[in-house]
Amino acid sequence: MLYKIEGKNLSRINWDEYKEHKKYSVRDDNFEILLEFMKSYYNMTSPYEMFDMLNEDDIAQMMLEKRSISDAEDLENFLFKI
């Protein structure tokens, strides 16, 4: 579960666990693997929570920008495509 204080997300992406998850993923795209990891490791289902967490991480922000995802609705649309 994510906890927020003054609009800030207290959860951070655990990149070490992500790397371990990536070893066993059948996906090729790092961003898709990250989304799969977030669903699994953090038990996330809401694109709004996912976007907030992604938007607070520098690496994940670059992944969002690369795919022109600027808000939770864009992320939701991307999730429907994968």
Backbone as JSON Lines, residues from 0, in Angstrom:
{"i":0,"aa":"M","n":[0.84,-1.17,0.0],"ca":[0.0,0.0,0.0],"c":[0.88,1.24,0.0]}
{"i":1,"aa":"L","n":[0.44,2.24,-0.68],"ca":[1.18,3.5,-0.74],"c":[0.65,4.46,0.31]}
{"i":2,"aa":"Y","n":[1.55,5.12,0.96],"ca":[1.18,6.13,1.94],"c":[1.68,7.47,1.43]}
{"i":3,"aa":"K","n":[0.87,8.49,1.61],"ca":[1.25,9.8,1.12],"c":[1.24,10.81,2.26]}
{"i":4,"aa":"I","n":[2.23,11.66,2.24],"ca":[2.3,12.78,3.18],"c":[2.49,14.03,2.33]}
{"i":5,"aa":"E","n":[1.57,14.97,2.45],"ca":[1.63,16.21,1.7],"c":[1.84,15.96,0.22]}
{"i":6,"aa":"G","n":[1.12,14.97,-0.34],"ca":[1.17,14.69,-1.76],"c":[2.4,13.92,-2.21]}
{"i":7,"aa":"K","n":[3.26,13.52,-1.29],"ca":[4.48,12.78,-1.65],"c":[4.28,11.29,-1.38]}
{"i":8,"aa":"N","n":[4.72,10.5,-2.32],"ca":[4.66,9.05,-2.22],"c":[5.81,8.57,-1.35]}
{"i":9,"aa":"L","n":[5.54,7.73,-0.36],"ca":[6.61,7.22,0.49],"c":[7.23,5.95,-0.07]}
{"i":10,"aa":"S","n":[6.57,5.29,-0.99],"ca":[7.14,4.09,-1.6],"c":[8.03,4.48,-2.77]}
{"i":11,"aa":"R","n":[9.11,3.75,-2.89],"ca":[10.06,3.96,-3.98],"c":[10.2,2.66,-4.75]}
{"i":12,"aa":"I","n":[10.56,2.77,-6.0],"ca":[10.79,1.57,-6.8],"c":[12.06,0.89,-6.29]}
{"i":13,"aa":"N","n":[11.94,-0.36,-5.97],"ca":[13.08,-1.14,-5.51],"c":[13.75,-1.73,-6.76]}
{"i":14,"aa":"W","n":[14.78,-1.05,-7.25],"ca":[15.41,-1.44,-8.51],"c":[16.16,-2.76,-8.39]}
{"i":15,"aa":"D","n":[16.64,-3.1,-7.21],"ca":[17.3,-4.4,-7.04],"c":[16.31,-5.54,-7.22]}
{"i":16,"aa":"E","n":[15.13,-5.39,-6.62],"ca":[14.09,-6.41,-6.79],"c":[13.59,-6.44,-8.24]}
{"i":17,"aa":"Y","n":[13.53,-5.27,-8.86],"ca":[13.13,-5.2,-10.27],"c":[14.1,-6.01,-11.13]}
{"i":18,"aa":"K","n":[15.39,-5.85,-10.9],"ca":[16.4,-6.59,-11.68],"c":[16.23,-8.09,-11.51]}
{"i":19,"aa":"E","n":[15.91,-8.51,-10.32],"ca":[15.67,-9.94,-10.07],"c":[14.41,-10.4,-10.81]}
{"i":20,"aa":"H","n":[13.36,-9.6,-10.75],"ca":[12.11,-9.91,-11.44],"c":[12.34,-9.99,-12.96]}
{"i":21,"aa":"K","n":[13.16,-9.09,-13.46],"ca":[13.42,-9.01,-14.9],"c":[14.03,-10.3,-15.43]}
{"i":22,"aa":"K","n":[14.83,-10.97,-14.63],"ca":[15.46,-12.21,-15.05],"c":[14.44,-13.27,-15.47]}
{"i":23,"aa":"Y","n":[13.26,-13.23,-14.87],"ca":[12.26,-14.27,-15.1],"c":[11.08,-13.81,-15.94]}
{"i":24,"aa":"S","n":[11.13,-12.58,-16.39],"ca":[10.02,-12.04,-17.18],"c":[10.11,-12.54,-18.63]}
{"i":25,"aa":"V","n":[8.96,-12.73,-19.23],"ca":[8.91,-13.15,-20.63],"c":[8.84,-11.93,-21.57]}
{"i":26,"aa":"R","n":[8.74,-10.74,-21.0],"ca":[8.65,-9.52,-21.8],"c":[10.03,-9.02,-22.2]}
{"i":27,"aa":"D","n":[10.07,-8.27,-23.3],"ca":[11.32,-7.71,-23.79],"c":[11.49,-6.23,-23.44]}
{"i":28,"aa":"D","n":[10.4,-5.53,-23.29],"ca":[10.43,-4.09,-23.05],"c":[10.61,-3.8,-21.55]}
{"i":29,"aa":"N","n":[11.61,-3.0,-21.21],"ca":[11.9,-2.7,-19.8],"c":[10.74,-2.01,-19.09]}
{"i":30,"aa":"F","n":[10.03,-1.14,-19.79],"ca":[8.91,-0.44,-19.17],"c":[7.77,-1.41,-18.89]}
{"i":31,"aa":"E","n":[7.49,-2.3,-19.81],"ca":[6.45,-3.3,-19.58],"c":[6.84,-4.21,-18.42]}
{"i":32,"aa":"I","n":[8.12,-4.54,-18.34],"ca":[8.6,-5.36,-17.22],"c":[8.42,-4.6,-15.91]}
{"i":33,"aa":"L","n":[8.7,-3.3,-15.93],"ca":[8.54,-2.48,-14.73],"c":[7.08,-2.45,-14.28]}
{"i":34,"aa":"L","n":[6.17,-2.28,-15.22],"ca":[4.75,-2.27,-14.87],"c":[4.32,-3.63,-14.31]}
{"i":35,"aa":"E","n":[4.77,-4.69,-14.93],"ca":[4.49,-6.05,-14.45],"c":[5.04,-6.22,-13.03]}
{"i":36,"aa":"F","n":[6.26,-5.73,-12.81],"ca":[6.89,-5.81,-11.49],"c":[6.08,-5.04,-10.45]}
{"i":37,"aa":"M","n":[5.63,-3.85,-10.8],"ca":[4.85,-3.04,-9.86],"c":[3.54,-3.73,-9.49]}
{"i":38,"aa":"K","n":[2.92,-4.35,-10.46],"ca":[1.68,-5.09,-10.18],"c":[1.94,-6.25,-9.24]}
{"i":39,"aa":"S","n":[3.06,-6.93,-9.45],"ca":[3.38,-8.11,-8.67],"c":[3.98,-7.77,-7.31]}
{"i":40,"aa":"Y","n":[5.03,-7.0,-7.28],"ca":[5.79,-6.72,-6.06],"c":[5.03,-5.79,-5.1]}
{"i":41,"aa":"Y","n":[4.41,-4.75,-5.65],"ca":[3.7,-3.78,-4.83],"c":[2.2,-4.03,-4.79]}
{"i":42,"aa":"N","n":[1.74,-5.02,-5.52],"ca":[0.32,-5.37,-5.56],"c":[-0.54,-4.19,-6.03]}
{"i":43,"aa":"M","n":[-0.04,-3.49,-7.02],"ca":[-0.73,-2.29,-7.54],"c":[-1.66,-2.66,-8.68]}
{"i":44,"aa":"T","n":[-2.81,-2.05,-8.68],"ca":[-3.74,-2.23,-9.8],"c":[-4.2,-0.88,-10.35]}
{"i":45,"aa":"S","n":[-4.08,0.16,-9.57],"ca":[-4.56,1.48,-9.99],"c":[-3.51,2.2,-10.84]}
{"i":46,"aa":"P","n":[-3.89,2.6,-12.06],"ca":[-2.95,3.37,-12.88],"c":[-2.59,4.71,-12.25]}
{"i":47,"aa":"Y","n":[-3.45,5.23,-11.4],"ca":[-3.18,6.5,-10.73],"c":[-2.05,6.34,-9.71]}
{"i":48,"aa":"E","n":[-2.12,5.27,-8.9],"ca":[-1.05,5.0,-7.94],"c":[0.25,4.67,-8.67]}
{"i":49,"aa":"M","n":[0.14,3.88,-9.72],"ca":[1.32,3.5,-10.49],"c":[1.98,4.74,-11.09]}
{"i":50,"aa":"F","n":[1.18,5.61,-11.69],"ca":[1.72,6.82,-12.3],"c":[2.41,7.69,-11.26]}
{"i":51,"aa":"D","n":[1.79,7.86,-10.09],"ca":[2.4,8.66,-9.04],"c":[3.77,8.12,-8.66]}
{"i":52,"aa":"M","n":[3.86,6.82,-8.5],"ca":[5.12,6.2,-8.12],"c":[6.16,6.34,-9.23]}
{"i":53,"aa":"L","n":[5.74,6.1,-10.47],"ca":[6.65,6.24,-11.6],"c":[7.14,7.68,-11.76]}
{"i":54,"aa":"N","n":[6.24,8.6,-11.57],"ca":[6.55,10.01,-11.77],"c":[7.53,10.56,-10.74]}
{"i":55,"aa":"E","n":[7.69,9.87,-9.61],"ca":[8.61,10.31,-8.57],"c":[9.99,9.7,-8.7]}
{"i":56,"aa":"D","n":[10.21,8.87,-9.71],"ca":[11.49,8.21,-9.9],"c":[12.12,8.72,-11.2]}
{"i":57,"aa":"D","n":[13.39,9.09,-11.15],"ca":[14.06,9.68,-12.32],"c":[14.1,8.72,-13.51]}
{"i":58,"aa":"I","n":[14.46,7.48,-13.27],"ca":[14.55,6.5,-14.37],"c":[13.17,6.24,-14.95]}
{"i":59,"aa":"A","n":[12.19,6.05,-14.07],"ca":[10.83,5.79,-14.54],"c":[10.26,6.99,-15.28]}
{"i":60,"aa":"Q","n":[10.63,8.2,-14.87],"ca":[10.18,9.41,-15.59],"c":[10.68,9.39,-17.03]}
{"i":61,"aa":"M","n":[11.92,8.97,-17.23],"ca":[12.45,8.88,-18.59],"c":[11.66,7.86,-19.41]}
{"i":62,"aa":"M","n":[11.29,6.76,-18.78],"ca":[10.5,5.74,-19.47],"c":[9.14,6.28,-19.86]}
{"i":63,"aa":"L","n":[8.53,7.06,-18.97],"ca":[7.24,7.68,-19.26],"c":[7.37,8.66,-20.43]}
{"i":64,"aa":"E","n":[8.38,9.5,-20.38],"ca":[8.59,10.51,-21.42],"c":[8.84,9.86,-22.78]}
{"i":65,"aa":"K","n":[9.6,8.78,-22.78],"ca":[9.9,8.07,-24.03],"c":[8.62,7.6,-24.72]}
{"i":66,"aa":"R","n":[7.62,7.26,-23.91],"ca":[6.36,6.75,-24.45],"c":[5.26,7.82,-24.48]}
{"i":67,"aa":"S","n":[5.64,9.06,-24.23],"ca":[4.7,10.2,-24.22],"c":[3.54,9.97,-23.26]}
{"i":68,"aa":"I","n":[3.84,9.41,-22.1],"ca":[2.83,9.2,-21.06],"c":[2.98,10.36,-20.08]}
{"i":69,"aa":"S","n":[1.96,11.21,-20.04],"ca":[2.07,12.41,-19.21],"c":[1.11,12.43,-18.03]}
{"i":70,"aa":"D","n":[0.21,11.47,-17.96],"ca":[-0.72,11.41,-16.83],"c":[-1.23,9.98,-16.65]}
{"i":71,"aa":"A","n":[-2.02,9.78,-15.62],"ca":[-2.51,8.44,-15.29],"c":[-3.42,7.88,-16.39]}
{"i":72,"aa":"E","n":[-4.14,8.75,-17.07],"ca":[-5.02,8.28,-18.15],"c":[-4.2,7.71,-19.3]}
{"i":73,"aa":"D","n":[-3.09,8.38,-19.63],"ca":[-2.2,7.85,-20.67],"c":[-1.63,6.5,-20.26]}
{"i":74,"aa":"L","n":[-1.27,6.38,-18.98],"ca":[-0.74,5.1,-18.49],"c":[-1.81,4.02,-18.56]}
{"i":75,"aa":"E","n":[-3.02,4.37,-18.21],"ca":[-4.13,3.41,-18.27],"c":[-4.32,2.91,-19.71]}
{"i":76,"aa":"N","n":[-4.26,3.81,-20.67],"ca":[-4.38,3.42,-22.07],"c":[-3.24,2.5,-22.49]}
{"i":77,"aa":"F","n":[-2.03,2.8,-22.01],"ca":[-0.87,1.95,-22.32],"c":[-1.06,0.56,-21.71]}
{"i":78,"aa":"L","n":[-1.57,0.5,-20.5],"ca":[-1.79,-0.79,-19.83],"c":[-2.79,-1.66,-20.59]}
{"i":79,"aa":"F","n":[-3.78,-1.03,-21.2],"ca":[-4.77,-1.8,-21.97],"c":[-4.16,-2.4,-23.23]}
{"i":80,"aa":"K","n":[-3.1,-1.78,-23.72],"ca":[-2.46,-2.26,-24.96],"c":[-1.53,-3.45,-24.72]}
{"i":81,"aa":"I","n":[-1.05,-3.6,-23.51],"ca":[-0.1,-4.7,-23.25],"c":[-0.78,-5.92,-22.65]}
